[in-house]
Amino acid sequence: MGIKESMIQLTPSPLVRLFSAPYVAGNSLNAAIEKADRLWQTQQLQTTLDLLGEGIKEREDITHEVDEYLRVIDAIGDKSYITISLKPTQMGLNIDPAFCRDNIARILKRAQTHNIQVTIDMEESDYTESTLVLHRSLREEFDNVGTVLQSRLFRTEEDIHKHLDGLKAHIRLCIGIYNEPANIALQKKPEIKDNLFKLLGILWEKGHFVGIATHDEALLRRCLALAKERNIPKEQYEVQMLLGVPRKAIQQEIVKSGIPVRLYVPYATTWDHALAYLRRRMAENPNMIFYVLGNLWQRMWRWIRPKKPSL
Ligand SMILES: Cc1cc2nc3c(=O)[nH]c(=O)nc-3n(C[C@H](O)[C@H](O)[C@H](O)COP(=O)(O)OP(=O)(O)OC[C@H]3O[C@@H](n4cnc5c(N)ncnc54)[C@H](O)[C@@H]3O)c2cc1C
């Protein structure tokens, strides 16, 4: 374990909880639904609910996660502004792909009855191939399933051809949160973002729906300009961001222009799960700590900066 990872593991839980509070809806399904309702009613922001949990190893625990997702679907009901996201390893991909497929199929079947879209998140590159195969196989049976592509991976352009051809797929396009080695992935952010822009063009050309998932305003504006230039219908894309990242102004600007904005809203059934998840995320990508501190500082600055006298 490196120094950064050790520091993250040693950070006291109350501190992790304090820093992470804006990024997690809470420790119950009710809290998550309330959050989603409030975001919709006050800001017309749509949401995707994500039950925190990944890398779960016991079948019994995985079945418990599946049952929780079925409860989530029942709680969402006909609220068309809420979708769900899940992690393949949370459904058992790393212990038995067939078991994982059955689990997600159960969720998709229930979600279909309410017209709820389900996104299979993308995890580390060890799971890219199996996740895309899983997505394709489920897509043969269910039209409410989509997945995620990461622009940092060299393989992604080929994956669009190999794994999505012939589908009108529902794709979230992001840079990818996992640091991947130089033999399989781009290493520089500007290149990764240019690649996202290029991949977006290809996905649209092929007729796929794209959730453009980034908080980088310059990149986002480039993507939206491309949509305009190519006359992409508004039903074929949306913008996605994470709960807690302060982007209210641009979110509202986009919503007002008629393009949907969806926030990714993680919730846990216990704070222990939430804290374990956040520590893992910070360890995978220590930049998160700087993001969190930067965002906190922005909020504080807005609060303490000298106000202009009102006229
Ligand atoms: C809706 C959504 C779903 C995602 N799903 C996946 C997935 O399935 N698989 C996957 O590998 N990755 C996923 N990601 C993460 C994504 O790949 C990036 O790691 C993340 O969005 C940061 O990249 P960026 O494009 O926002 O640009 P960056 O340059 O990394 O970020 C731009 C700015 O946004 C803010 N910011 C970005 N990320 C965070 C954060 N986590 N916390 C606080 N502030 C932040 C910071 O102010 C930063 O300076 C998802 C992202 C979103 C928005």
The ligand as an SDF file (V2000), in Angstrom:
LIG
                    3D

 53 58  0  0  0  0  0  0  0  0999 V2000
  -22.8710   10.4370  -14.2520 C   0  0  0  0  0  0  0  0  0  0  0  0
  -21.5000    9.8630  -14.2310 C   0  0  0  0  0  0  0  0  0  0  0  0
  -21.3320    8.4890  -14.2330 C   0  0  0  0  0  0  0  0  0  0  0  0
  -20.0580    7.9440  -14.2730 C   0  0  0  0  0  0  0  0  0  0  0  0
  -19.9050    6.5850  -14.3870 N   0  0  0  0  0  0  0  0  0  0  0  0
  -18.6760    6.0670  -14.5230 C   0  0  0  0  0  0  0  0  0  0  0  0
  -18.4890    4.6860  -14.7730 C   0  0  0  0  0  0  0  0  0  0  0  0
  -19.4290    3.9060  -14.8920 O   0  0  0  0  0  0  0  0  0  0  0  0
  -17.2110    4.2300  -14.8860 N   0  0  0  0  0  0  0  0  0  0  0  0
  -16.1300    5.0620  -14.7900 C   0  0  0  0  0  0  0  0  0  0  0  0
  -14.9890    4.5810  -14.9120 O   0  0  0  0  0  0  0  0  0  0  0  0
  -16.2790    6.3660  -14.5320 N   0  0  0  0  0  0  0  0  0  0  0  0
  -17.5160    6.8850  -14.4050 C   0  0  0  0  0  0  0  0  0  0  0  0
  -17.6630    8.2270  -14.1760 N   0  0  0  0  0  0  0  0  0  0  0  0
  -16.4850    9.0430  -13.8060 C   0  0  0  0  0  0  0  0  0  0  0  0
  -15.8450    9.7130  -14.9950 C   0  0  0  0  0  0  0  0  0  0  0  0
  -15.2630    8.7280  -15.8070 O   0  0  0  0  0  0  0  0  0  0  0  0
  -14.7490   10.6880  -14.5580 C   0  0  0  0  0  0  0  0  0  0  0  0
  -13.8110   10.0480  -13.7810 O   0  0  0  0  0  0  0  0  0  0  0  0
  -15.2750   11.8820  -13.7670 C   0  0  0  0  0  0  0  0  0  0  0  0
  -16.4880   12.3240  -14.2670 O   0  0  0  0  0  0  0  0  0  0  0  0
  -14.2630   13.0350  -13.8590 C   0  0  0  0  0  0  0  0  0  0  0  0
  -14.0320   13.3910  -15.1900 O   0  0  0  0  0  0  0  0  0  0  0  0
  -14.5340   14.7510  -15.8660 P   0  0  0  0  0  0  0  0  0  0  0  0
  -14.8380   14.4510  -17.3040 O   0  0  0  0  0  0  0  0  0  0  0  0
  -15.6190   15.3470  -15.0660 O   0  0  0  0  0  0  0  0  0  0  0  0
  -13.2390   15.6640  -15.9390 O   0  0  0  0  0  0  0  0  0  0  0  0
  -12.2030   16.0750  -14.8140 P   0  0  0  0  0  0  0  0  0  0  0  0
  -11.1910   16.9200  -15.5110 O   0  0  0  0  0  0  0  0  0  0  0  0
  -11.6800   14.8920  -14.1020 O   0  0  0  0  0  0  0  0  0  0  0  0
  -13.0450   16.9220  -13.8240 O   0  0  0  0  0  0  0  0  0  0  0  0
  -13.4240   18.2600  -14.1080 C   0  0  0  0  0  0  0  0  0  0  0  0
  -13.7920   18.8930  -12.7760 C   0  0  0  0  0  0  0  0  0  0  0  0
  -14.9830   18.2820  -12.2480 O   0  0  0  0  0  0  0  0  0  0  0  0
  -14.9230   18.1380  -10.8460 C   0  0  0  0  0  0  0  0  0  0  0  0
  -14.9910   16.6800  -10.5110 N   0  0  0  0  0  0  0  0  0  0  0  0
  -14.8040   15.6720  -11.3710 C   0  0  0  0  0  0  0  0  0  0  0  0
  -14.9850   14.4710  -10.7410 N   0  0  0  0  0  0  0  0  0  0  0  0
  -15.2750   14.7380   -9.4570 C   0  0  0  0  0  0  0  0  0  0  0  0
  -15.5540   13.9350   -8.3170 C   0  0  0  0  0  0  0  0  0  0  0  0
  -15.5700   12.6080   -8.3520 N   0  0  0  0  0  0  0  0  0  0  0  0
  -15.8130   14.5640   -7.1490 N   0  0  0  0  0  0  0  0  0  0  0  0
  -15.8000   15.8960   -7.0790 C   0  0  0  0  0  0  0  0  0  0  0  0
  -15.5470   16.7300   -8.1290 N   0  0  0  0  0  0  0  0  0  0  0  0
  -15.2880   16.1490   -9.3050 C   0  0  0  0  0  0  0  0  0  0  0  0
  -13.6230   18.7750  -10.4060 C   0  0  0  0  0  0  0  0  0  0  0  0
  -13.8950   20.1210  -10.0800 O   0  0  0  0  0  0  0  0  0  0  0  0
  -12.7560   18.7000  -11.6650 C   0  0  0  0  0  0  0  0  0  0  0  0
  -11.7650   19.6690  -11.6940 O   0  0  0  0  0  0  0  0  0  0  0  0
  -18.9280    8.7930  -14.2070 C   0  0  0  0  0  0  0  0  0  0  0  0
  -19.0940   10.1830  -14.1790 C   0  0  0  0  0  0  0  0  0  0  0  0
  -20.3560   10.7210  -14.2050 C   0  0  0  0  0  0  0  0  0  0  0  0
  -20.4940   12.2080  -14.2160 C   0  0  0  0  0  0  0  0  0  0  0  0
  1  2  1  0
  2  3  1  0
  2 52  2  0
  3  4  2  0
  4  5  1  0
  4 50  1  0
  5  6  2  0
  6  7  1  0
  6 13  1  0
  7  8  2  0
  7  9  1  0
  9 10  1  0
 10 11  2  0
 10 12  1  0
 12 13  2  0
 13 14  1  0
 14 15  1  0
 14 50  1  0
 15 16  1  0
 16 17  1  0
 16 18  1  0
 18 19  1  0
 18 20  1  0
 20 21  1  0
 20 22  1  0
 22 23  1  0
 23 24  1  0
 24 25  2  0
 24 26  1  0
 24 27  1  0
 27 28  1  0
 28 29  2  0
 28 30  1  0
 28 31  1  0
 31 32  1  0
 32 33  1  0
 33 34  1  0
 33 48  1  0
 34 35  1  0
 35 36  1  0
 35 46  1  0
 36 37  1  0
 36 45  1  0
 37 38  2  0
 38 39  1  0
 39 40  1  0
 39 45  2  0
 40 41  1  0
 40 42  2  0
 42 43  1  0
 43 44  2  0
 44 45  1  0
 46 47  1  0
 46 48  1  0
 48 49  1  0
 50 51  2  0
 51 52  1  0
 52 53  1  0
M  END
$$$$
